[in-house]
């Protein structure tokens, strides 16, 4: 294994461990706002994965780029689905028209 690939694997593993630790310590009330904010970041990751896939020169970078595109797409779509569900919970149901009772006055 050459030094560059080993360094990239080490950076990937460290990023995965640190990311898991950070996300697991976020209170449950903040998960949904955090997820909706990170959808934009995952969109940028998807664009970067497409660029890496397009500029791939070896089989390894092609496979890793394809895996990154698949995972980033799943993450972005899933994030939007969950965010949409959360926003649906806060919508008010349309109010039914109330019947107005008319009281007749006897004169």
Secondary structure, DSSP 8 states (H G I E B T S, - for coil): --HHHHHHHHHHHHHHHHHHHHHHTS-GGGHHHHHHHHHHHHHHHHHHHHHHHHT--SHHHHHHHHHHHHHHHHHHHHHHHHHHHHHHHTS----------------
